[in-house]
Amino acid sequence: MNESTHDSASFTTTPGFCPDCGSILPLLGDHGGVTCYACRRKWGAEVFGSMAMTYTIHFNDEDTYASSKQADGDEEEPDGPIVDRKCPQCNHDKMSYATLQLRSADEGQTVFYTCIKCKFKETENS
């Protein structure tokens, strides 16, 4: 395949999509064009039209870390709902949990358990 940027398109698509196969294109780097992941065709920056990308970086402030430290004698809030589950480390019978979909959509979610006494963490793929 020719390594130069192609100027002709098979059909008209929305900016940010490959005009040849219709797949979403990777983000444009600091210089040069992009190569479609699906059909491997190379495109110049003009394939993005007048699209502009902006982003904001939020840094943690000092309160983020201060709130994670607990004062002497204060109870720390659990990480989520509490269930009857025995901690494998300290044998306490209550753990909090949170769930996330980390694997593909046709597979179950991942459950993260945290002991409310010793803060031991374990995961379970459901």
MOPAC internal coordinates of N, CA, C and O (Angstrom, degrees):
PM7 1SCF
backbone

  N    0.0000 0     0.00 0     0.00 0    0    0    0
  C    1.4461 1     0.00 0     0.00 0    1    0    0
  C    1.5099 1   108.58 1     0.00 0    2    1    0
  O    1.2310 1   120.48 1   -36.10 1    3    2    1
  N    1.2951 1   116.68 1   143.90 1    3    2    1
  C    1.4479 1   122.96 1   179.38 1    5    3    2
  C    1.5254 1   109.80 1   -66.08 1    6    5    3
  O    1.2310 1   119.76 1   -48.66 1    7    6    5
  N    1.3288 1   118.07 1   131.34 1    7    6    5
  C    1.4588 1   122.90 1  -176.00 1    9    7    6
  C    1.5260 1   112.79 1   -82.89 1   10    9    7
  O    1.2310 1   119.14 1   173.19 1   11   10    9
  N    1.3359 1   119.24 1    -6.81 1   11   10    9
  C    1.4564 1   120.00 1  -179.32 1   13   11   10
  C    1.5205 1   110.43 1   -80.64 1   14   13   11
  O    1.2310 1   121.15 1   -16.10 1   15   14   13
  N    1.3171 1   115.41 1   163.90 1   15   14   13
  C    1.4557 1   121.13 1   179.87 1   17   15   14
  C    1.5214 1   109.13 1   -71.05 1   18   17   15
  O    1.2310 1   120.85 1   -46.11 1   19   18   17
  N    1.3373 1   115.99 1   133.89 1   19   18   17
  C    1.4592 1   121.17 1   179.79 1   21   19   18
  C    1.5192 1   109.52 1   -83.73 1   22   21   19
  O    1.2310 1   120.33 1   -37.63 1   23   22   21
  N    1.3105 1   116.97 1   142.37 1   23   22   21
  C    1.4528 1   121.04 1   179.96 1   25   23   22
  C    1.5182 1   111.98 1  -102.76 1   26   25   23
  O    1.2310 1   119.38 1   159.19 1   27   26   25
  N    1.3158 1   118.79 1   -20.81 1   27   26   25
  C    1.4547 1   120.43 1  -177.01 1   29   27   26
  C    1.5197 1   110.23 1   -98.80 1   30   29   27
  O    1.2310 1   120.92 1   -29.13 1   31   30   29
  N    1.3265 1   115.84 1   150.87 1   31   30   29
  C    1.4523 1   121.68 1  -178.49 1   33   31   30
  C    1.5171 1   109.05 1  -122.84 1   34   33   31
  O    1.2310 1   120.80 1   -27.75 1   35   34   33
  N    1.3420 1   116.08 1   152.25 1   35   34   33
  C    1.4503 1   120.89 1   178.05 1   37   35   34
  C    1.5204 1   111.18 1   -76.03 1   38   37   35
  O    1.2310 1   120.17 1   144.38 1   39   38   37
  N    1.3236 1   117.27 1   -35.62 1   39   38   37
  C    1.4611 1   122.09 1   178.46 1   41   39   38
  C    1.5151 1   109.21 1  -155.50 1   42   41   39
  O    1.2310 1   120.03 1    -9.92 1   43   42   41
  N    1.3155 1   117.54 1   170.08 1   43   42   41
  C    1.4563 1   122.29 1  -178.49 1   45   43   42
  C    1.5176 1   109.21 1   -90.13 1   46   45   43
  O    1.2310 1   120.40 1   -49.48 1   47   46   45
  N    1.3344 1   116.85 1   130.52 1   47   46   45
  C    1.4630 1   121.65 1   179.55 1   49   47   46
  C    1.5104 1   109.53 1  -128.17 1   50   49   47
  O    1.2310 1   121.09 1    -7.27 1   51   50   49
  N    1.3031 1   115.52 1   172.73 1   51   50   49
  C    1.4575 1   123.19 1   174.45 1   53   51   50
  C    1.5288 1   108.33 1   -69.44 1   54   53   51
  O    1.2310 1   119.77 1   -37.25 1   55   54   53
  N    1.3332 1   118.05 1   142.75 1   55   54   53
  C    1.4637 1   119.38 1   177.36 1   57   55   54
  C    1.5354 1   111.21 1   -54.01 1   58   57   55
  O    1.2310 1   120.89 1   -41.01 1   59   58   57
  N    1.3253 1   115.91 1   138.99 1   59   58   57
  C    1.4594 1   121.14 1  -178.54 1   61   59   58
  C    1.5146 1   112.75 1    98.45 1   62   61   59
  O    1.2310 1   120.26 1   173.62 1   63   62   61
  N    1.3368 1   117.12 1    -6.38 1   63   62   61
  C    1.4559 1   121.91 1   177.32 1   65   63   62
  C    1.5143 1   109.22 1  -116.15 1   66   65   63
  O    1.2310 1   120.52 1   -31.47 1   67   66   65
  N    1.3242 1   116.61 1   148.53 1   67   66   65
  C    1.4568 1   121.51 1  -178.34 1   69   67   66
  C    1.5287 1   110.17 1   -64.70 1   70   69   67
  O    1.2310 1   119.79 1   -58.23 1   71   70   69
  N    1.3357 1   118.01 1   121.77 1   71   70   69
  C    1.4568 1   120.60 1   178.96 1   73   71   70
  C    1.5313 1   112.55 1   -68.19 1   74   73   71
  O    1.2310 1   119.63 1   166.73 1   75   74   73
  N    1.3257 1   118.32 1   -13.27 1   75   74   73
  C    1.4589 1   120.92 1  -178.93 1   77   75   74
  C    1.5252 1   112.03 1   -90.92 1   78   77   75
  O    1.2310 1   120.08 1   132.41 1   79   78   77
  N    1.3405 1   117.44 1   -47.59 1   79   78   77
  C    1.4741 1   119.65 1  -175.99 1   81   79   78
  C    1.5227 1   113.83 1  -116.84 1   82   81   79
  O    1.2310 1   119.77 1   168.61 1   83   82   81
  N    1.3523 1   118.04 1   -11.39 1   83   82   81
  C    1.4556 1   121.24 1   177.36 1   85   83   82
  C    1.5180 1   115.19 1    88.60 1   86   85   83
  O    1.2310 1   119.58 1   178.45 1   87   86   85
  N    1.3253 1   118.40 1    -1.55 1   87   86   85
  C    1.4695 1   121.31 1   179.55 1   89   87   86
  C    1.5195 1   110.53 1   -72.24 1   90   89   87
  O    1.2310 1   120.88 1   -26.14 1   91   90   89
  N    1.3329 1   115.93 1   153.86 1   91   90   89
  C    1.4625 1   119.73 1   176.53 1   93   91   90
  C    1.5291 1   108.26 1   -68.70 1   94   93   91
  O    1.2310 1   120.87 1   -39.66 1   95   94   93
  N    1.3174 1   115.95 1   140.34 1   95   94   93
  C    1.4605 1   120.94 1  -177.66 1   97   95   94
  C    1.5203 1   110.83 1   -92.58 1   98   97   95
  O    1.2310 1   120.08 1   -27.00 1   99   98   97
  N    1.3296 1   117.46 1   153.00 1   99   98   97
  C    1.4665 1   119.76 1   175.10 1  101   99   98
  C    1.5244 1   109.38 1   -67.97 1  102  101   99
  O    1.2310 1   120.68 1   -16.48 1  103  102  101
  N    1.3227 1   116.30 1   163.52 1  103  102  101
  C    1.4562 1   120.17 1   178.91 1  105  103  102
  C    1.5152 1   110.85 1   -65.03 1  106  105  103
  O    1.2310 1   121.24 1   -32.14 1  107  106  105
  N    1.2914 1   115.24 1   147.86 1  107  106  105
  C    1.4547 1   122.14 1   179.57 1  109  107  106
  C    1.5170 1   109.14 1   -75.01 1  110  109  107
  O    1.2310 1   120.28 1   -47.12 1  111  110  109
  N    1.3163 1   117.06 1   132.88 1  111  110  109
  C    1.4631 1   121.55 1   179.93 1  113  111  110
  C    1.5142 1   111.89 1   -82.21 1  114  113  111
  O    1.2310 1   120.74 1    11.63 1  115  114  113
  N    1.3276 1   116.20 1  -168.37 1  115  114  113
  C    1.4623 1   121.81 1  -178.52 1  117  115  114
  C    1.5263 1   112.54 1   -66.12 1  118  117  115
  O    1.2310 1   120.35 1   148.93 1  119  118  117
  N    1.3206 1   116.94 1   -31.07 1  119  118  117
  C    1.4549 1   120.61 1   179.99 1  121  119  118
  C    1.5274 1   109.53 1  -149.58 1  122  121  119
  O    1.2310 1   121.01 1   -20.40 1  123  122  121
  N    1.3267 1   115.67 1   159.60 1  123  122  121
  C    1.4572 1   120.23 1   179.76 1  125  123  122
  C    1.5115 1   112.46 1    81.82 1  126  125  123
  O    1.2310 1   121.08 1    10.00 1  127  126  125
  N    1.3132 1   115.55 1  -170.00 1  127  126  125
  C    1.4525 1   121.28 1  -178.78 1  129  127  126
  C    1.5061 1   111.31 1  -105.34 1  130  129  127
  O    1.2310 1   121.00 1    26.27 1  131  130  129
  N    1.3303 1   115.69 1  -153.73 1  131  130  129
  C    1.4537 1   122.09 1   179.22 1  133  131  130
  C    1.5196 1   109.21 1  -131.60 1  134  133  131
  O    1.2310 1   121.24 1   -23.00 1  135  134  133
  N    1.3298 1   115.23 1   157.00 1  135  134  133
  C    1.4588 1   121.73 1   175.53 1  137  135  134
  C    1.5131 1   107.72 1  -116.52 1  138  137  135
  O    1.2310 1   120.64 1   -52.20 1  139  138  137
  N    1.3228 1   116.39 1   127.80 1  139  138  137
  C    1.4639 1   121.67 1   179.14 1  141  139  138
  C    1.5221 1   109.07 1   -63.43 1  142  141  139
  O    1.2310 1   120.69 1   -47.86 1  143  142  141
  N    1.3443 1   116.29 1   132.14 1  143  142  141
  C    1.4593 1   120.21 1   179.20 1  145  143  142
  C    1.5303 1   111.35 1   -66.55 1  146  145  143
  O    1.2310 1   119.86 1   146.76 1  147  146  145
  N    1.3192 1   117.86 1   -33.24 1  147  146  145
  C    1.4672 1   121.15 1  -174.02 1  149  147  146
  C    1.5258 1   112.55 1   -81.37 1  150  149  147
  O    1.2310 1   120.09 1   125.72 1  151  150  149
  N    1.3399 1   117.44 1   -54.28 1  151  150  149
  C    1.4694 1   119.65 1  -174.16 1  153  151  150
  C    1.5210 1   113.48 1  -102.54 1  154  153  151
  O    1.2310 1   120.17 1   175.86 1  155  154  153
  N    1.3345 1   117.29 1    -4.14 1  155  154  153
  C    1.4671 1   124.72 1   177.03 1  157  155  154
  C    1.5358 1   112.70 1    66.10 1  158  157  155
  O    1.2310 1   119.81 1  -165.97 1  159  158  157
  N    1.3215 1   117.96 1    14.03 1  159  158  157
  C    1.4585 1   120.90 1   178.98 1  161  159  158
  C    1.5260 1   109.19 1   -78.31 1  162  161  159
  O    1.2310 1   120.47 1   -39.24 1  163  162  161
  N    1.3202 1   116.70 1   140.76 1  163  162  161
  C    1.4606 1   122.20 1  -177.90 1  165  163  162
  C    1.5259 1   109.86 1   -95.20 1  166  165  163
  O    1.2310 1   121.50 1   -41.64 1  167  166  165
  N    1.3672 1   114.73 1   138.36 1  167  166  165
  C    1.4558 1   121.49 1  -179.39 1  169  167  166
  C    1.5195 1   109.28 1  -132.05 1  170  169  167
  O    1.2310 1   120.53 1   -30.25 1  171  170  169
  N    1.3209 1   116.60 1   149.75 1  171  170  169
  C    1.4474 1   122.16 1   175.79 1  173  171  170
  C    1.5252 1   110.53 1   -83.09 1  174  173  171
  O    1.2310 1   120.72 1    -2.95 1  175  174  173
  N    1.3243 1   116.23 1   177.05 1  175  174  173
  C    1.4622 1   121.65 1  -177.79 1  177  175  174
  C    1.5236 1   112.33 1   -62.43 1  178  177  175
  O    1.2310 1   119.83 1   157.09 1  179  178  177
  N    1.3239 1   117.94 1   -22.91 1  179  178  177
  C    1.4634 1   121.15 1  -178.40 1  181  179  178
  C    1.5313 1   113.13 1   -63.59 1  182  181  179
  O    1.2310 1   119.83 1   161.99 1  183  182  181
  N    1.3382 1   117.93 1   -18.01 1  183  182  181
  C    1.4611 1   121.56 1   178.99 1  185  183  182
  C    1.5343 1   110.99 1   -66.26 1  186  185  183
  O    1.2310 1   119.96 1   163.07 1  187  186  185
  N    1.3433 1   117.69 1   -16.93 1  187  186  185
  C    1.4581 1   121.68 1   177.81 1  189  187  186
  C    1.5215 1   111.95 1   -91.74 1  190  189  187
  O    1.2310 1   119.99 1   178.19 1  191  190  189
  N    1.3399 1   117.62 1    -1.81 1  191  190  189
  C    1.4594 1   121.46 1   178.15 1  193  191  190
  C    1.5123 1   110.88 1    58.40 1  194  193  191
  O    1.2310 1   121.00 1    47.24 1  195  194  193
  N    1.3159 1   115.69 1  -132.76 1  195  194  193
  C    1.4658 1   120.42 1  -178.62 1  197  195  194
  C    1.5278 1   112.09 1   -98.71 1  198  197  195
  O    1.2310 1   120.70 1  -162.72 1  199  198  197
  N    1.3480 1   116.27 1    17.28 1  199  198  197
  C    1.4679 1   120.02 1   179.50 1  201  199  198
  C    1.5250 1   109.95 1   -60.19 1  202  201  199
  O    1.2310 1   121.00 1   -37.69 1  203  202  201
  N    1.3036 1   115.70 1   142.31 1  203  202  201
  C    1.4635 1   121.26 1   175.23 1  205  203  202
  C    1.5163 1   107.56 1  -129.12 1  206  205  203
  O    1.2310 1   120.43 1   -39.93 1  207  206  205
  N    1.3138 1   116.78 1   140.07 1  207  206  205
  C    1.4571 1   120.84 1   179.84 1  209  207  206
  C    1.5169 1   108.20 1  -114.26 1  210  209  207
  O    1.2310 1   120.98 1   -49.24 1  211  210  209
  N    1.3214 1   115.73 1   130.76 1  211  210  209
  C    1.4553 1   120.57 1   175.50 1  213  211  210
  C    1.5182 1   108.40 1  -128.90 1  214  213  211
  O    1.2310 1   120.63 1   -24.34 1  215  214  213
  N    1.2987 1   116.40 1   155.66 1  215  214  213
  C    1.4497 1   120.44 1   176.35 1  217  215  214
  C    1.5212 1   108.42 1  -152.72 1  218  217  215
  O    1.2310 1   121.29 1   -24.26 1  219  218  217
  N    1.3157 1   115.13 1   155.74 1  219  218  217
  C    1.4500 1   122.16 1   179.56 1  221  219  218
  C    1.5128 1   108.35 1  -123.15 1  222  221  219
  O    1.2310 1   120.50 1   -46.13 1  223  222  221
  N    1.3027 1   116.65 1   133.87 1  223  222  221
  C    1.4616 1   121.33 1   177.36 1  225  223  222
  C    1.5149 1   107.42 1  -102.19 1  226  225  223
  O    1.2310 1   120.60 1   -59.56 1  227  226  225
  N    1.3379 1   116.46 1   120.44 1  227  226  225
  C    1.4539 1   121.63 1   177.67 1  229  227  226
  C    1.5260 1   108.15 1  -101.94 1  230  229  227
  O    1.2310 1   120.70 1   -59.41 1  231  230  229
  N    1.3016 1   116.26 1   120.59 1  231  230  229
  C    1.4509 1   121.21 1   177.17 1  233  231  230
  C    1.5251 1   108.84 1   -93.75 1  234  233  231
  O    1.2310 1   120.61 1   -31.10 1  235  234  233
  N    1.3112 1   116.44 1   148.90 1  235  234  233
  C    1.4558 1   120.40 1   177.31 1  237  235  234
  C    1.5264 1   109.38 1   -69.59 1  238  237  235
  O    1.2310 1   121.11 1   -42.64 1  239  238  237
  N    1.3274 1   115.48 1   137.36 1  239  238  237
  C    1.4541 1   118.32 1   175.38 1  241  239  238
  C    1.5285 1   108.79 1   -92.98 1  242  241  239
  O    1.2310 1   120.37 1    -5.08 1  243  242  241
  N    1.3011 1   116.89 1   174.92 1  243  242  241
  C    1.4694 1   120.04 1  -175.09 1  245  243  242
  C    1.5218 1   112.26 1   -64.09 1  246  245  243
  O    1.2310 1   119.19 1   154.12 1  247  246  245
  N    1.3322 1   119.15 1   -25.88 1  247  246  245
  C    1.4604 1   121.50 1   178.14 1  249  247  246
  C    1.5259 1   112.35 1   -65.98 1  250  249  247
  O    1.2310 1   119.88 1   151.85 1  251  250  249
  N    1.3189 1   117.84 1   -28.15 1  251  250  249
  C    1.4644 1   121.30 1   178.93 1  253  251  250
  C    1.5150 1   110.59 1   -59.93 1  254  253  251
  O    1.2310 1   120.63 1   136.32 1  255  254  253
  N    1.3251 1   116.40 1   -43.68 1  255  254  253
  C    1.4504 1   120.39 1  -178.10 1  257  255  254
  C    1.5195 1   111.81 1   -81.59 1  258  257  255
  O    1.2310 1   120.20 1   147.04 1  259  258  257
  N    1.3255 1   117.22 1   -32.96 1  259  258  257
  C    1.4569 1   120.85 1   179.93 1  261  259  258
  C    1.5233 1   110.66 1   -65.71 1  262  261  259
  O    1.2310 1   120.07 1   144.07 1  263  262  261
  N    1.3432 1   117.47 1   -35.93 1  263  262  261
  C    1.4608 1   120.18 1  -178.82 1  265  263  262
  C    1.5223 1   111.95 1   -72.58 1  266  265  263
  O    1.2310 1   119.78 1   159.74 1  267  266  265
  N    1.3118 1   118.03 1   -20.26 1  267  266  265
  C    1.4604 1   119.84 1   179.23 1  269  267  266
  C    1.5275 1   112.21 1   -80.61 1  270  269  267
  O    1.2310 1   120.37 1   163.44 1  271  270  269
  N    1.3326 1   116.89 1   -16.56 1  271  270  269
  C    1.4611 1   120.98 1   176.94 1  273  271  270
  C    1.5199 1   107.95 1   -89.86 1  274  273  271
  O    1.2310 1   120.02 1   -47.25 1  275  274  273
  N    1.2920 1   117.56 1   132.75 1  275  274  273
  C    1.4584 1   119.42 1   179.74 1  277  275  274
  C    1.5217 1   110.14 1  -101.86 1  278  277  275
  O    1.2310 1   121.53 1   -33.57 1  279  278  277
  N    1.3208 1   114.68 1   146.43 1  279  278  277
  C    1.4677 1   120.19 1   177.87 1  281  279  278
  C    1.5209 1   109.11 1   -76.30 1  282  281  279
  O    1.2310 1   120.38 1   -22.19 1  283  282  281
  N    1.3239 1   116.88 1   157.81 1  283  282  281
  C    1.4668 1   121.39 1   179.89 1  285  283  282
  C    1.5179 1   109.86 1   -58.96 1  286  285  283
  O    1.2310 1   120.48 1   -50.03 1  287  286  285
  N    1.3221 1   116.68 1   129.97 1  287  286  285
  C    1.4497 1   122.63 1   176.93 1  289  287  286
  C    1.5176 1   114.30 1    86.25 1  290  289  287
  O    1.2310 1   119.29 1   169.35 1  291  290  289
  N    1.3262 1   118.95 1   -10.65 1  291  290  289
  C    1.4670 1   120.75 1   178.96 1  293  291  290
  C    1.5175 1   110.53 1   -82.77 1  294  293  291
  O    1.2310 1   120.71 1   -37.94 1  295  294  293
  N    1.3264 1   116.25 1   142.06 1  295  294  293
  C    1.4667 1   121.72 1   174.95 1  297  295  294
  C    1.5151 1   107.78 1   -84.13 1  298  297  295
  O    1.2310 1   120.07 1   -43.46 1  299  298  297
  N    1.3095 1   117.46 1   136.54 1  299  298  297
  C    1.4538 1   121.43 1   176.41 1  301  299  298
  C    1.5169 1   109.20 1   -88.67 1  302  301  299
  O    1.2310 1   120.81 1   -39.39 1  303  302  301
  N    1.3243 1   116.05 1   140.61 1  303  302  301
  C    1.4635 1   121.22 1   179.49 1  305  303  302
  C    1.5239 1   109.60 1   -66.73 1  306  305  303
  O    1.2310 1   119.53 1   -36.85 1  307  306  305
  N    1.3541 1   118.49 1   143.15 1  307  306  305
  C    1.4622 1   120.65 1   176.38 1  309  307  306
  C    1.5314 1   110.88 1   -67.72 1  310  309  307
  O    1.2310 1   120.71 1   -19.63 1  311  310  309
  N    1.3398 1   116.26 1   160.37 1  311  310  309
  C    1.4627 1   121.98 1  -178.01 1  313  311  310
  C    1.5202 1   113.19 1   -76.38 1  314  313  311
  O    1.2310 1   119.26 1   173.59 1  315  314  313
  N    1.3069 1   119.02 1    -6.41 1  315  314  313
  C    1.4589 1   122.38 1  -178.64 1  317  315  314
  C    1.5143 1   109.72 1   176.99 1  318  317  315
  O    1.2310 1   120.12 1    18.30 1  319  318  317
  N    1.3398 1   117.38 1  -161.70 1  319  318  317
  C    1.4587 1   120.59 1   178.02 1  321  319  318
  C    1.5304 1   111.01 1   -60.55 1  322  321  319
  O    1.2310 1   120.51 1   -29.51 1  323  322  321
  N    1.3198 1   116.64 1   150.49 1  323  322  321
  C    1.4691 1   121.63 1  -178.06 1  325  323  322
  C    1.5235 1   109.34 1  -102.29 1  326  325  323
  O    1.2310 1   121.19 1   -44.67 1  327  326  325
  N    1.3340 1   115.33 1   135.33 1  327  326  325
  C    1.4616 1   121.81 1   178.97 1  329  327  326
  C    1.5235 1   109.63 1  -127.33 1  330  329  327
  O    1.2310 1   121.36 1   -18.95 1  331  330  329
  N    1.3415 1   115.00 1   161.05 1  331  330  329
  C    1.4627 1   120.44 1   174.78 1  333  331  330
  C    1.5179 1   108.25 1   -79.52 1  334  333  331
  O    1.2310 1   120.38 1   -77.68 1  335  334  333
  N    1.3174 1   116.88 1   102.32 1  335  334  333
  C    1.4645 1   122.98 1   179.40 1  337  335  334
  C    1.5163 1   106.46 1  -151.39 1  338  337  335
  O    1.2310 1   120.96 1   -48.24 1  339  338  337
  N    1.3212 1   115.76 1   131.76 1  339  338  337
  C    1.4670 1   120.64 1  -176.98 1  341  339  338
  C    1.5230 1   110.18 1   -81.21 1  342  341  339
  O    1.2310 1   121.19 1   -50.52 1  343  342  341
  N    1.3204 1   115.34 1   129.48 1  343  342  341
  C    1.4647 1   121.73 1   177.38 1  345  343  342
  C    1.5252 1   108.36 1   -72.04 1  346  345  343
  O    1.2310 1   119.53 1   -52.98 1  347  346  345
  N    1.3379 1   118.51 1   127.02 1  347  346  345
  C    1.4565 1   120.44 1   179.68 1  349  347  346
  C    1.5272 1   113.37 1   -69.94 1  350  349  347
  O    1.2310 1   119.90 1   165.20 1  351  350  349
  N    1.3216 1   117.80 1   -14.80 1  351  350  349
  C    1.4646 1   120.28 1  -178.29 1  353  351  350
  C    1.5274 1   112.21 1   -92.84 1  354  353  351
  O    1.2310 1   119.40 1   130.32 1  355  354  353
  N    1.3390 1   118.75 1   -49.68 1  355  354  353
  C    1.4722 1   120.49 1  -175.04 1  357  355  354
  C    1.5308 1   112.83 1  -113.77 1  358  357  355
  O    1.2310 1   120.02 1   178.26 1  359  358  357
  N    1.3299 1   117.56 1    -1.74 1  359  358  357
  C    1.4707 1   124.56 1   179.44 1  361  359  358
  C    1.5286 1   113.98 1    65.75 1  362  361  359
  O    1.2310 1   119.74 1  -164.03 1  363  362  361
  N    1.3269 1   118.10 1    15.97 1  363  362  361
  C    1.4615 1   120.53 1   173.78 1  365  363  362
  C    1.5298 1   107.20 1   -66.32 1  366  365  363
  O    1.2310 1   119.98 1   -34.28 1  367  366  365
  N    1.3442 1   117.65 1   145.72 1  367  366  365
  C    1.4592 1   119.38 1  -172.13 1  369  367  366
  C    1.5316 1   115.09 1   -96.19 1  370  369  367
  O    1.2310 1   119.61 1  -168.14 1  371  370  369
  N    1.3163 1   118.35 1    11.86 1  371  370  369
  C    1.4686 1   121.18 1   178.45 1  373  371  370
  C    1.5215 1   109.87 1  -128.99 1  374  373  371
  O    1.2310 1   121.32 1   -46.98 1  375  374  373
  N    1.3435 1   115.08 1   133.02 1  375  374  373
  C    1.4582 1   121.16 1   176.09 1  377  375  374
  C    1.5256 1   108.14 1  -136.13 1  378  377  375
  O    1.2310 1   120.60 1   -31.04 1  379  378  377
  N    1.3237 1   116.46 1   148.96 1  379  378  377
  C    1.4561 1   120.45 1   173.16 1  381  379  378
  C    1.5266 1   107.45 1   -95.83 1  382  381  379
  O    1.2310 1   120.77 1   -16.71 1  383  382  381
  N    1.3473 1   116.13 1   163.29 1  383  382  381
  C    1.4570 1   117.76 1  -178.62 1  385  383  382
  C    1.5198 1   111.58 1  -144.62 1  386  385  383
  O    1.2310 1   121.41 1   -20.25 1  387  386  385
  N    1.3219 1   114.92 1   159.75 1  387  386  385
  C    1.4618 1   123.95 1   172.89 1  389  387  386
  C    1.5131 1   106.16 1  -144.33 1  390  389  387
  O    1.2310 1   120.27 1   -29.44 1  391  390  389
  N    1.3307 1   117.10 1   150.56 1  391  390  389
  C    1.4644 1   120.99 1  -179.01 1  393  391  390
  C    1.5246 1   110.27 1  -122.99 1  394  393  391
  O    1.2310 1   121.15 1   -31.31 1  395  394  393
  N    1.3307 1   115.40 1   148.69 1  395  394  393
  C    1.4623 1   122.85 1   175.20 1  397  395  394
  C    1.5182 1   108.98 1  -143.09 1  398  397  395
  O    1.2310 1   120.70 1   -29.79 1  399  398  397
  N    1.3277 1   116.26 1   150.21 1  399  398  397
  C    1.4622 1   121.78 1   174.67 1  401  399  398
  C    1.5231 1   106.91 1   -94.85 1  402  401  399
  O    1.2310 1   120.24 1   -86.40 1  403  402  401
  N    1.3370 1   117.16 1    93.60 1  403  402  401
  C    1.4604 1   121.37 1  -176.79 1  405  403  402
  C    1.5196 1   112.77 1   -96.59 1  406  405  403
  O    1.2310 1   120.63 1   152.78 1  407  406  405
  N    1.3174 1   116.40 1   -27.22 1  407  406  405
  C    1.4610 1   120.44 1  -178.93 1  409  407  406
  C    1.5188 1   109.23 1   -96.63 1  410  409  407
  O    1.2310 1   119.38 1     5.60 1  411  410  409
  N    1.3089 1   118.79 1  -174.40 1  411  410  409
  C    1.4553 1   121.46 1  -177.45 1  413  411  410
  C    1.5219 1   111.05 1   -62.25 1  414  413  411
  O    1.2310 1   121.10 1   -19.42 1  415  414  413
  N    1.3186 1   115.50 1   160.58 1  415  414  413
  C    1.4670 1   121.23 1  -173.06 1  417  415  414
  C    1.5261 1   113.04 1   -63.56 1  418  417  415
  O    1.2310 1   119.68 1   154.50 1  419  418  417
  N    1.3306 1   118.21 1   -25.50 1  419  418  417
  C    1.4676 1   119.28 1  -178.63 1  421  419  418
  C    1.5267 1   111.89 1   -87.15 1  422  421  419
  O    1.2310 1   119.66 1  -175.11 1  423  422  421
  N    1.3163 1   118.25 1     4.89 1  423  422  421
  C    1.4672 1   122.19 1   176.80 1  425  423  422
  C    1.5221 1   109.12 1  -112.90 1  426  425  423
  O    1.2310 1   120.64 1   -17.07 1  427  426  425
  N    1.3132 1   116.38 1   162.93 1  427  426  425
  C    1.4621 1   121.54 1  -177.25 1  429  427  426
  C    1.5093 1   112.57 1   -67.72 1  430  429  427
  O    1.2310 1   121.70 1    -8.60 1  431  430  429
  N    1.3218 1   114.36 1   171.40 1  431  430  429
  C    1.4497 1   119.99 1  -179.78 1  433  431  430
  C    1.5274 1   110.99 1   -87.68 1  434  433  431
  O    1.2310 1   120.47 1   -14.01 1  435  434  433
  N    1.3292 1   116.70 1   165.99 1  435  434  433
  C    1.4533 1   122.44 1   177.06 1  437  435  434
  C    1.5251 1   107.92 1   -99.53 1  438  437  435
  O    1.2310 1   120.62 1   -48.95 1  439  438  437
  N    1.3437 1   116.43 1   131.05 1  439  438  437
  C    1.4579 1   121.96 1   179.73 1  441  439  438
  C    1.5271 1   107.84 1  -105.98 1  442  441  439
  O    1.2310 1   120.70 1   -51.44 1  443  442  441
  N    1.3344 1   116.27 1   128.56 1  443  442  441
  C    1.4599 1   122.48 1   178.75 1  445  443  442
  C    1.5245 1   107.39 1  -106.90 1  446  445  443
  O    1.2310 1   120.27 1   -61.59 1  447  446  445
  N    1.3297 1   117.09 1   118.41 1  447  446  445
  C    1.4594 1   122.64 1   179.03 1  449  447  446
  C    1.5156 1   109.45 1  -104.33 1  450  449  447
  O    1.2310 1   120.25 1   -38.22 1  451  450  449
  N    1.3459 1   117.12 1   141.78 1  451  450  449
  C    1.4585 1   123.10 1   176.84 1  453  451  450
  C    1.5220 1   108.14 1  -132.42 1  454  453  451
  O    1.2310 1   120.55 1   -53.78 1  455  454  453
  N    1.3257 1   116.56 1   126.22 1  455  454  453
  C    1.4582 1   120.79 1   177.18 1  457  455  454
  C    1.5225 1   108.49 1   -66.73 1  458  457  455
  O    1.2310 1   120.44 1   -47.75 1  459  458  457
  N    1.3367 1   116.77 1   132.25 1  459  458  457
  C    1.4630 1   118.89 1  -178.49 1  461  459  458
  C    1.5218 1   112.11 1   -79.43 1  462  461  459
  O    1.2310 1   120.37 1   171.22 1  463  462  461
  N    1.3285 1   116.90 1    -8.78 1  463  462  461
  C    1.4710 1   120.42 1   178.86 1  465  463  462
  C    1.5350 1   111.50 1   -97.05 1  466  465  463
  O    1.2310 1   120.00 1   122.69 1  467  466  465
  N    1.3506 1   117.60 1   -57.31 1  467  466  465
  C    1.4689 1   120.78 1  -174.32 1  469  467  466
  C    1.5308 1   113.20 1  -103.10 1  470  469  467
  O    1.2310 1   119.55 1   175.42 1  471  470  469
  N    1.3373 1   118.47 1    -4.58 1  471  470  469
  C    1.4662 1   125.13 1   179.58 1  473  471  470
  C    1.5257 1   113.59 1    67.51 1  474  473  471
  O    1.2310 1   119.56 1  -161.57 1  475  474  473
  N    1.3413 1   118.45 1    18.43 1  475  474  473
  C    1.4589 1   121.93 1   174.52 1  477  475  474
  C    1.5255 1   108.35 1   -62.95 1  478  477  475
  O    1.2310 1   120.05 1   -41.25 1  479  478  477
  N    1.3245 1   117.51 1   138.75 1  479  478  477
  C    1.4601 1   121.79 1  -178.47 1  481  479  478
  C    1.5210 1   110.15 1  -116.96 1  482  481  479
  O    1.2310 1   121.01 1   -39.42 1  483  482  481
  N    1.3398 1   115.67 1   140.58 1  483  482  481
  C    1.4563 1   121.51 1   173.71 1  485  483  482
  C    1.5201 1   108.41 1  -144.19 1  486  485  483
  O    1.2310 1   120.91 1   -21.05 1  487  486  485
  N    1.3431 1   115.87 1   158.95 1  487  486  485
  C    1.4621 1   120.90 1   179.71 1  489  487  486
  C    1.5160 1   109.87 1  -121.69 1  490  489  487
  O    1.2310 1   121.84 1   -22.96 1  491  490  489
  N    1.3255 1   114.07 1   157.04 1  491  490  489
  C    1.4606 1   120.79 1   177.14 1  493  491  490
  C    1.5202 1   108.02 1  -143.64 1  494  493  491
  O    1.2310 1   120.37 1   -51.30 1  495  494  493
  N    1.3169 1   116.89 1   128.70 1  495  494  493
  C    1.4643 1   121.12 1   175.69 1  497  495  494
  C    1.5127 1   108.13 1   -90.40 1  498  497  495
  O    1.2310 1   120.79 1   -62.77 1  499  498  497
  N    1.3305 1   116.09 1   117.23 1  499  498  497
  C    1.4654 1   119.51 1  -177.59 1  501  499  498
  C    1.5037 1   111.62 1   -99.52 1  502  501  499
  O    1.2310 1   120.10 1   180.00 1  503  502  501

